Amino acid sequence: MILYDITNKNSFENVNKWIINIKNKKNKKGKIILIGNKNDLKNERIISFEEGKKLANKYNIYFNETSGKTGKNIMEVFYFLTLEIYIQLISSLK
């Protein structure tokens, strides 16, 4: 899981480096997901939803925005993670 702050350009600019680093080291069965956090701070937003989605599409990875403060979309992200873990577990049993 790669998390960046939607109010911080530097955190978003580092995402490419993190994804490349993970892809070079990770288990090939693993999944990478991209999460933009602090979407409760609408007035301080620097990174648009569309920018995050475009980057996720570039790497063909899951994307969502969340708020740790309000809990928005937290359950959706963990649902996705749980489903991916379940799918990998079932696949490994075949």
N, CA, C and O atoms as a Tinker XYZ file with bonds, in Angstrom:
   376  protein
     1  N      0.852000   -1.161000    0.000000    73     2
     2  CA     0.000000    0.000000    0.000000    64     1     3
     3  C      0.902000    1.229000    0.000000    63     2     4     5
     4  O      1.756000    1.394000    0.871000    81     3
     5  N      0.695000    2.078000   -0.986000    73     3     6
     6  CA     1.424000    3.340000   -1.050000    64     5     7
     7  C      0.433000    4.445000   -0.758000    63     6     8     9
     8  O     -0.599000    4.566000   -1.418000    81     7
     9  N      0.756000    5.242000    0.234000    73     7    10
    10  CA    -0.117000    6.308000    0.694000    64     9    11
    11  C      0.574000    7.642000    0.471000    63    10    12    13
    12  O      1.733000    7.826000    0.845000    81    11
    13  N     -0.153000    8.574000   -0.145000    73    11    14
    14  CA     0.379000    9.928000   -0.271000    64    13    15
    15  C     -0.636000   10.916000    0.272000    63    14    16    17
    16  O     -1.819000   10.602000    0.402000    81    15
    17  N     -0.171000   12.091000    0.583000    73    15    18
    18  CA    -0.971000   13.166000    1.165000    64    17    19
    19  C     -1.439000   14.072000    0.024000    63    18    20    21
    20  O     -0.609000   14.640000   -0.686000    81    19
    21  N     -2.751000   14.217000   -0.164000    73    19    22
    22  CA    -3.259000   15.028000   -1.282000    64    21    23
    23  C     -2.965000   16.514000   -1.107000    63    22    24    25
    24  O     -3.183000   17.305000   -2.025000    81    23
    25  N     -2.473000   16.893000    0.063000    73    23    26
    26  CA    -2.125000   18.305000    0.307000    64    25    27
    27  C     -0.617000   18.546000    0.222000    63    26    28    29
    28  O     -0.138000   19.633000    0.545000    81    27
    29  N      0.129000   17.525000   -0.215000    73    27    30
    30  CA     1.590000   17.612000   -0.216000    64    29    31
    31  C      2.133000   17.108000   -1.552000    63    30    32    33
    32  O      2.143000   15.905000   -1.810000    81    31
    33  N      2.581000   18.028000   -2.391000    73    31    34
    34  CA     3.089000   17.685000   -3.730000    64    33    35
    35  C      4.288000   16.743000   -3.658000    63    34    36    37
    36  O      4.404000   15.830000   -4.476000    81    35
    37  N      5.181000   16.954000   -2.688000    73    35    38
    38  CA     6.364000   16.101000   -2.576000    64    37    39
    39  C      6.003000   14.640000   -2.331000    63    38    40    41
    40  O      6.632000   13.745000   -2.895000    81    39
    41  N      5.002000   14.392000   -1.501000    73    39    42
    42  CA     4.624000   13.002000   -1.230000    64    41    43
    43  C      4.097000   12.337000   -2.503000    63    42    44    45
    44  O      4.349000   11.155000   -2.736000    81    43
    45  N      3.372000   13.087000   -3.319000    73    43    46
    46  CA     2.856000   12.538000   -4.577000    64    45    47
    47  C      3.988000   12.319000   -5.581000    63    46    48    49
    48  O      4.002000   11.315000   -6.294000    81    47
    49  N      4.920000   13.239000   -5.635000    73    47    50
    50  CA     6.034000   13.119000   -6.579000    64    49    51
    51  C      6.916000   11.911000   -6.278000    63    50    52    53
    52  O      7.587000   11.408000   -7.179000    81    51
    53  N      6.931000   11.445000   -5.062000    73    51    54
    54  CA     7.721000   10.271000   -4.689000    64    53    55
    55  C      7.052000    8.944000   -5.026000    63    54    56    57
    56  O      7.698000    7.898000   -4.963000    81    55
    57  N      5.779000    8.968000   -5.381000    73    55    58
    58  CA     5.029000    7.733000   -5.624000    64    57    59
    59  C      5.660000    6.905000   -6.734000    63    58    60    61
    60  O      5.796000    5.691000   -6.582000    81    59
    61  N      6.049000    7.524000   -7.849000    73    59    62
    62  CA     6.668000    6.771000   -8.949000    64    61    63
    63  C      7.877000    5.982000   -8.461000    63    62    64    65
    64  O      8.030000    4.805000   -8.789000    81    63
    65  N      8.730000    6.627000   -7.681000    73    63    66
    66  CA     9.933000    5.978000   -7.149000    64    65    67
    67  C      9.556000    4.792000   -6.262000    63    66    68    69
    68  O     10.168000    3.727000   -6.349000    81    67
    69  N      8.549000    4.978000   -5.412000    73    67    70
    70  CA     8.128000    3.903000   -4.509000    64    69    71
    71  C      7.572000    2.712000   -5.289000    63    70    72    73
    72  O      7.876000    1.560000   -4.983000    81    71
    73  N      6.756000    3.005000   -6.295000    73    71    74
    74  CA     6.163000    1.918000   -7.087000    64    73    75
    75  C      7.257000    1.139000   -7.805000    63    74    76    77
    76  O      7.253000   -0.092000   -7.785000    81    75
    77  N      8.177000    1.829000   -8.429000    73    75    78
    78  CA     9.269000    1.160000   -9.139000    64    77    79
    79  C     10.097000    0.323000   -8.173000    63    78    80    81
    80  O     10.469000   -0.806000   -8.492000    81    79
    81  N     10.387000    0.865000   -7.001000    73    79    82
    82  CA    11.153000    0.140000   -5.989000    64    81    83
    83  C     10.416000   -1.134000   -5.565000    63    82    84    85
    84  O     11.029000   -2.197000   -5.460000    81    83
    85  N      9.138000   -1.037000   -5.328000    73    83    86
    86  CA     8.339000   -2.204000   -4.918000    64    85    87
    87  C      8.291000   -3.227000   -6.044000    63    86    88    89
    88  O      8.468000   -4.422000   -5.803000    81    87
    89  N      8.054000   -2.772000   -7.266000    73    87    90
    90  CA     7.976000   -3.706000   -8.397000    64    89    91
    91  C      9.291000   -4.446000   -8.607000    63    90    92    93
    92  O      9.290000   -5.591000   -9.059000    81    91
    93  N     10.402000   -3.813000   -8.287000    73    91    94
    94  CA    11.701000   -4.462000   -8.437000    64    93    95
    95  C     11.982000   -5.473000   -7.339000    63    94    96    97
    96  O     12.792000   -6.378000   -7.537000    81    95
    97  N     11.333000   -5.344000   -6.184000    73    95    98
    98  CA    11.647000   -6.201000   -5.031000    64    97    99
    99  C     10.535000   -7.139000   -4.613000    63    98   100   101
   100  O     10.807000   -8.135000   -3.942000    81    99
   101  N      9.302000   -6.866000   -4.980000    73    99   102
   102  CA     8.175000   -7.600000   -4.407000    64   101   103
   103  C      7.976000   -8.980000   -5.023000    63   102   104   105
   104  O      8.484000   -9.291000   -6.100000    81   103
   105  N      7.230000   -9.776000   -4.308000    73   103   106
   106  CA     6.756000  -11.043000   -4.816000    64   105   107
   107  C      5.847000  -10.746000   -6.005000    63   106   108   109
   108  O      4.985000   -9.873000   -5.909000    81   107
   109  N      6.015000  -11.432000   -7.093000    73   107   110
   110  CA     5.251000  -11.144000   -8.315000    64   109   111
   111  C      3.748000  -11.355000   -8.146000    63   110   112   113
   112  O      2.966000  -10.855000   -8.954000    81   111
   113  N      3.332000  -12.078000   -7.121000    73   111   114
   114  CA     1.904000  -12.289000   -6.882000    64   113   115
   115  C      1.289000  -11.151000   -6.072000    63   114   116   117
   116  O      0.066000  -11.045000   -5.985000    81   115
   117  N      2.115000  -10.310000   -5.486000    73   115   118
   118  CA     1.616000   -9.237000   -4.636000    64   117   119
   119  C      0.924000   -8.145000   -5.438000    63   118   120   121
   120  O      1.134000   -8.016000   -6.644000    81   119
   121  N      0.111000   -7.374000   -4.766000    73   119   122
   122  CA    -0.602000   -6.253000   -5.364000    64   121   123
   123  C     -0.116000   -4.960000   -4.747000    63   122   124   125
   124  O      0.228000   -4.904000   -3.567000    81   123
   125  N     -0.095000   -3.929000   -5.560000    73   123   126
   126  CA     0.211000   -2.582000   -5.081000    64   125   127
   127  C     -1.081000   -1.784000   -5.177000    63   126   128   129
   128  O     -1.798000   -1.854000   -6.176000    81   127
   129  N     -1.364000   -1.031000   -4.135000    73   127   130
   130  CA    -2.510000   -0.124000   -4.203000    64   129   131
   131  C     -2.035000    1.274000   -3.855000    63   130   132   133
   132  O     -1.100000    1.456000   -3.076000    81   131
   133  N     -2.697000    2.255000   -4.446000    73   131   134
   134  CA    -2.339000    3.656000   -4.249000    64   133   135
   135  C     -3.486000    4.362000   -3.538000    63   134   136   137
   136  O     -4.637000    4.295000   -3.971000    81   135
   137  N     -3.160000    5.037000   -2.448000    73   135   138
   138  CA    -4.168000    5.721000   -1.642000    64   137   139
   139  C     -3.769000    7.183000   -1.463000    63   138   140   141
   140  O     -2.675000    7.492000   -0.990000    81   139
   141  N     -4.677000    8.073000   -1.851000    73   139   142
   142  CA    -4.527000    9.493000   -1.546000    64   141   143
   143  C     -5.231000    9.751000   -0.219000    63   142   144   145
   144  O     -6.426000    9.484000   -0.096000    81   143
   145  N     -4.519000   10.261000    0.763000    73   143   146
   146  CA    -5.108000   10.476000    2.086000    64   145   147
   147  C     -5.362000   11.963000    2.339000    63   146   148   149
   148  O     -4.834000   12.830000    1.642000    81   147
   149  N     -6.167000   12.226000    3.333000    73   147   150
   150  CA    -6.568000   13.561000    3.786000    64   149   151
   151  C     -7.582000   14.212000    2.840000    63   150   152   153
   152  O     -7.562000   15.428000    2.654000    81   151
   153  N     -8.468000   13.406000    2.242000    73   151   154
   154  CA    -9.440000   14.013000    1.339000    64   153   155
   155  C    -10.517000   14.811000    2.066000    63   154   156   157
   156  O    -11.427000   15.348000    1.433000    81   155
   157  N    -10.418000   14.892000    3.383000    73   155   158
   158  CA   -11.292000   15.782000    4.153000    64   157   159
   159  C    -10.801000   17.228000    4.074000    63   158   160   161
   160  O    -11.540000   18.149000    4.423000    81   159
   161  N     -9.567000   17.436000    3.622000    73   159   162
   162  CA    -8.993000   18.784000    3.541000    64   161   163
   163  C     -9.162000   19.357000    2.136000    63   162   164   165
   164  O     -8.182000   19.673000    1.463000    81   163
   165  N    -10.398000   19.484000    1.708000    73   163   166
   166  CA   -10.725000   19.925000    0.336000    64   165   167
   167  C    -10.095000   21.264000   -0.014000    63   166   168   169
   168  O     -9.621000   21.446000   -1.136000    81   167
   169  N    -10.081000   22.194000    0.915000    73   167   170
   170  CA    -9.544000   23.533000    0.646000    64   169   171
   171  C     -8.023000   23.565000    0.564000    63   170   172   173
   172  O     -7.446000   24.540000    0.081000    81   171
   173  N     -7.374000   22.505000    1.032000    73   171   174
   174  CA    -5.908000   22.450000    1.010000    64   173   175
   175  C     -5.381000   21.498000   -0.062000    63   174   176   177
   176  O     -4.172000   21.305000   -0.190000    81   175
   177  N     -6.294000   20.906000   -0.827000    73   175   178
   178  CA    -5.930000   19.919000   -1.857000    64   177   179
   179  C     -4.986000   20.535000   -2.885000    63   178   180   181
   180  O     -5.219000   21.630000   -3.396000    81   179
   181  N     -3.905000   19.790000   -3.173000    73   179   182
   182  CA    -2.967000   20.162000   -4.232000    64   181   183
   183  C     -3.017000   19.132000   -5.356000    63   182   184   185
   184  O     -2.915000   19.483000   -6.532000    81   183
   185  N     -3.174000   17.861000   -4.990000    73   183   186
   186  CA    -3.225000   16.768000   -5.961000    64   185   187
   187  C     -4.683000   16.417000   -6.220000    63   186   188   189
   188  O     -5.406000   16.048000   -5.295000    81   187
   189  N     -5.118000   16.527000   -7.464000    73   187   190
   190  CA    -6.508000   16.220000   -7.798000    64   189   191
   191  C     -6.743000   14.708000   -7.792000    63   190   192   193
   192  O     -5.810000   13.916000   -7.922000    81   191
   193  N     -7.987000   14.338000   -7.642000    73   191   194
   194  CA    -8.375000   12.932000   -7.727000    64   193   195
   195  C     -7.941000   12.375000   -9.077000    63   194   196   197
   196  O     -7.443000   11.253000   -9.168000    81   195
   197  N     -8.136000   13.166000  -10.115000    73   195   198
   198  CA    -7.799000   12.739000  -11.471000    64   197   199
   199  C     -6.312000   12.450000  -11.634000    63   198   200   201
   200  O     -5.941000   11.515000  -12.345000    81   199
   201  N     -5.450000   13.243000  -10.982000    73   199   202
   202  CA    -4.010000   12.999000  -11.046000    64   201   203
   203  C     -3.659000   11.659000  -10.393000    63   202   204   205
   204  O     -2.857000   10.891000  -10.925000    81   203
   205  N     -4.260000   11.393000   -9.250000    73   203   206
   206  CA    -4.022000   10.121000   -8.574000    64   205   207
   207  C     -4.499000    8.949000   -9.409000    63   206   208   209
   208  O     -3.802000    7.944000   -9.542000    81   207
   209  N     -5.690000    9.085000   -9.972000    73   207   210
   210  CA    -6.261000    8.028000  -10.804000    64   209   211
   211  C     -5.408000    7.787000  -12.046000    63   210   212   213
   212  O     -5.197000    6.642000  -12.445000    81   211
   213  N     -4.919000    8.862000  -12.653000    73   211   214
   214  CA    -4.073000    8.742000  -13.845000    64   213   215
   215  C     -2.790000    7.971000  -13.521000    63   214   216   217
   216  O     -2.364000    7.116000  -14.298000    81   215
   217  N     -2.187000    8.271000  -12.392000    73   215   218
   218  CA    -0.968000    7.573000  -11.991000    64   217   219
   219  C     -1.256000    6.098000  -11.724000    63   218   220   221
   220  O     -0.484000    5.231000  -12.135000    81   219
   221  N     -2.346000    5.814000  -11.050000    73   219   222
   222  CA    -2.717000    4.415000  -10.792000    64   221   223
   223  C     -2.975000    3.676000  -12.096000    63   222   224   225
   224  O     -2.578000    2.520000  -12.241000    81   223
   225  N     -3.627000    4.321000  -13.032000    73   223   226
   226  CA    -3.893000    3.699000  -14.335000    64   225   227
   227  C     -2.589000    3.403000  -15.080000    63   226   228   229
   228  O     -2.479000    2.387000  -15.765000    81   227
   229  N     -1.615000    4.286000  -14.945000    73   227   230
   230  CA    -0.309000    4.090000  -15.575000    64   229   231
   231  C      0.310000    2.754000  -15.156000    63   230   232   233
   232  O      0.922000    2.064000  -15.971000    81   231
   233  N      0.146000    2.399000  -13.891000    73   231   234
   234  CA     0.716000    1.163000  -13.352000    64   233   235
   235  C     -0.313000    0.038000  -13.224000    63   234   236   237
   236  O      0.005000   -1.051000  -12.745000    81   235
   237  N     -1.535000    0.304000  -13.651000    73   235   238
   238  CA    -2.617000   -0.681000  -13.578000    64   237   239
   239  C     -2.803000   -1.189000  -12.142000    63   238   240   241
   240  O     -2.820000   -2.395000  -11.893000    81   239
   241  N     -2.943000   -0.243000  -11.204000    73   239   242
   242  CA    -3.117000   -0.591000   -9.797000    64   241   243
   243  C     -4.388000    0.066000   -9.254000    63   242   244   245
   244  O     -4.895000    1.040000   -9.809000    81   243
   245  N     -4.878000   -0.495000   -8.163000    73   243   246
   246  CA    -6.063000    0.026000   -7.486000    64   245   247
   247  C     -5.770000    1.420000   -6.928000    63   246   248   249
   248  O     -4.663000    1.701000   -6.470000    81   247
   249  N     -6.790000    2.288000   -6.977000    73   247   250
   250  CA    -6.655000    3.642000   -6.442000    64   249   251
   251  C     -7.921000    4.039000   -5.706000    63   250   252   253
   252  O     -9.032000    3.704000   -6.116000    81   251
   253  N     -7.728000    4.757000   -4.613000    73   251   254
   254  CA    -8.840000    5.355000   -3.891000    64   253   255
   255  C     -8.299000    6.514000   -3.079000    63   254   256   257
   256  O     -7.092000    6.627000   -2.863000    81   255
   257  N     -9.191000    7.367000   -2.636000    73   255   258
   258  CA    -8.831000    8.435000   -1.703000    64   257   259
   259  C     -9.551000    8.189000   -0.392000    63   258   260   261
   260  O    -10.687000    7.716000   -0.366000    81   259
   261  N     -8.875000    8.516000    0.690000    73   259   262
   262  CA    -9.415000    8.268000    2.018000    64   261   263
   263  C     -9.210000    9.478000    2.916000    63   262   264   265
   264  O     -8.526000   10.441000    2.571000    81   263
   265  N     -9.828000    9.386000    4.073000    73   263   266
   266  CA    -9.566000   10.333000    5.151000    64   265   267
   267  C     -9.411000    9.537000    6.434000    63   266   268   269
   268  O    -10.349000    8.886000    6.894000    81   267
   269  N     -8.223000    9.596000    7.004000    73   267   270
   270  CA    -8.010000    8.965000    8.294000    64   269   271
   271  C     -8.806000    9.667000    9.383000    63   270   272   273
   272  O     -9.189000    9.054000   10.379000    81   271
   273  N     -9.047000   10.942000    9.188000    73   271   274
   274  CA    -9.774000   11.734000   10.189000    64   273   275
   275  C    -11.254000   11.379000   10.222000    63   274   276   277
   276  O    -11.817000   11.167000   11.296000    81   275
   277  N    -11.896000   11.311000    9.042000    73   275   278
   278  CA   -13.334000   11.051000    8.989000    64   277   279
   279  C    -13.670000    9.586000    8.754000    63   278   280   281
   280  O    -14.799000    9.154000    8.986000    81   279
   281  N    -12.669000    8.816000    8.285000    73   279   282
   282  CA   -12.901000    7.408000    7.977000    64   281   283
   283  C    -13.437000    7.165000    6.578000    63   282   284   285
   284  O    -13.734000    6.024000    6.221000    81   283
   285  N    -13.565000    8.212000    5.781000    73   283   286
   286  CA   -14.127000    8.059000    4.439000    64   285   287
   287  C    -13.283000    7.095000    3.607000    63   286   288   289
   288  O    -12.065000    7.239000    3.509000    81   287
   289  N    -13.949000    6.120000    3.019000    73   287   290
   290  CA   -13.387000    5.110000    2.118000    64   289   291
   291  C    -12.388000    4.154000    2.771000    63   290   292   293
   292  O    -11.778000    3.346000    2.070000    81   291
   293  N    -12.207000    4.221000    4.058000    73   291   294
   294  CA   -11.294000    3.296000    4.740000    64   293   295
   295  C    -11.797000    1.858000    4.601000    63   294   296   297
   296  O    -11.018000    0.957000    4.291000    81   295
   297  N    -13.074000    1.645000    4.825000    73   295   298
   298  CA   -13.646000    0.297000    4.719000    64   297   299
   299  C    -13.516000   -0.238000    3.300000    63   298   300   301
   300  O    -13.239000   -1.424000    3.116000    81   299
   301  N    -13.709000    0.607000    2.297000    73   299   302
   302  CA   -13.595000    0.180000    0.908000    64   301   303
   303  C    -12.181000   -0.320000    0.605000    63   302   304   305
   304  O    -12.007000   -1.336000   -0.067000    81   303
   305  N    -11.180000    0.397000    1.102000    73   303   306
   306  CA    -9.785000    0.001000    0.884000    64   305   307
   307  C     -9.508000   -1.334000    1.561000    63   306   308   309
   308  O     -8.900000   -2.215000    0.954000    81   307
   309  N     -9.938000   -1.498000    2.789000    73   307   310
   310  CA    -9.686000   -2.751000    3.491000    64   309   311
   311  C    -10.505000   -3.899000    2.908000    63   310   312   313
   312  O    -10.070000   -5.050000    2.948000    81   311
   313  N    -11.675000   -3.601000    2.370000    73   311   314
   314  CA   -12.455000   -4.623000    1.676000    64   313   315
   315  C    -11.674000   -5.111000    0.457000    63   314   316   317
   316  O    -11.567000   -6.315000    0.227000    81   315
   317  N    -11.127000   -4.174000   -0.327000    73   315   318
   318  CA   -10.339000   -4.541000   -1.498000    64   317   319
   319  C     -9.139000   -5.391000   -1.094000    63   318   320   321
   320  O     -8.874000   -6.423000   -1.710000    81   319
   321  N     -8.412000   -4.963000   -0.062000    73   319   322
   322  CA    -7.245000   -5.723000    0.406000    64   321   323
   323  C     -7.627000   -7.135000    0.848000    63   322   324   325
   324  O     -6.951000   -8.106000    0.509000    81   323
   325  N     -8.701000   -7.235000    1.595000    73   323   326
   326  CA    -9.173000   -8.531000    2.077000    64   325   327
   327  C     -9.547000   -9.434000    0.910000    63   326   328   329
   328  O     -9.206000  -10.617000    0.902000    81   327
   329  N    -10.236000   -8.887000   -0.062000    73   327   330
   330  CA   -10.632000   -9.660000   -1.240000    64   329   331
   331  C     -9.402000  -10.149000   -2.004000    63   330   332   333
   332  O     -9.362000  -11.301000   -2.436000    81   331
   333  N     -8.414000   -9.296000   -2.172000    73   331   334
   334  CA    -7.184000   -9.685000   -2.872000    64   333   335
   335  C     -6.445000  -10.787000   -2.121000    63   334   336   337
   336  O     -5.935000  -11.720000   -2.741000    81   335
   337  N     -6.382000  -10.693000   -0.814000    73   335   338
   338  CA    -5.736000  -11.731000   -0.011000    64   337   339
   339  C     -6.485000  -13.051000   -0.164000    63   338   340   341
   340  O     -5.868000  -14.105000   -0.314000    81   339
   341  N     -7.800000  -12.993000   -0.125000    73   339   342
   342  CA    -8.630000  -14.190000   -0.283000    64   341   343
   343  C     -8.405000  -14.829000   -1.654000    63   342   344   345
   344  O     -8.250000  -16.046000   -1.756000    81   343
   345  N     -8.388000  -14.018000   -2.696000    73   343   346
   346  CA    -8.180000  -14.524000   -4.054000    64   345   347
   347  C     -6.820000  -15.214000   -4.169000    63   346   348   349
   348  O     -6.707000  -16.284000   -4.767000    81   347
   349  N     -5.797000  -14.597000   -3.593000    73   347   350
   350  CA    -4.457000  -15.206000   -3.641000    64   349   351
   351  C     -4.402000  -16.507000   -2.847000    63   350   352   353
   352  O     -3.738000  -17.462000   -3.250000    81   351
   353  N     -5.100000  -16.538000   -1.724000    73   351   354
   354  CA    -5.131000  -17.753000   -0.912000    64   353   355
   355  C     -5.803000  -18.881000   -1.672000    63   354   356   357
   356  O     -5.284000  -19.996000   -1.713000    81   355
   357  N     -6.942000  -18.606000   -2.270000    73   355   358
   358  CA    -7.667000  -19.620000   -3.039000    64   357   359
   359  C     -6.831000  -20.093000   -4.221000    63   358   360   361
   360  O     -6.789000  -21.286000   -4.521000    81   359
   361  N     -6.168000  -19.160000   -4.888000    73   359   362
   362  CA    -5.320000  -19.519000   -6.033000    64   361   363
   363  C     -4.166000  -20.434000   -5.626000    63   362   364   365
   364  O     -3.784000  -21.336000   -6.371000    81   363
   365  N     -3.624000  -20.191000   -4.446000    73   363   366
   366  CA    -2.489000  -21.000000   -3.993000    64   365   367
   367  C     -2.909000  -22.411000   -3.601000    63   366   368   369
   368  O     -2.071000  -23.312000   -3.548000    81   367
   369  N     -4.182000  -22.612000   -3.327000    73   367   370
   370  CA    -4.668000  -23.928000   -2.938000    64   369   371
   371  C     -4.975000  -24.821000   -4.128000    63   370   372   373
   372  O     -5.168000  -26.027000   -3.971000    81   371
   373  N     -5.021000  -24.238000   -5.311000    73   371   374
   374  CA    -5.374000  -25.027000   -6.518000    64   373   375
   375  C     -4.196000  -25.799000   -7.040000    63   374   376
   376  O     -4.316000  -26.508000   -8.039000    81   375
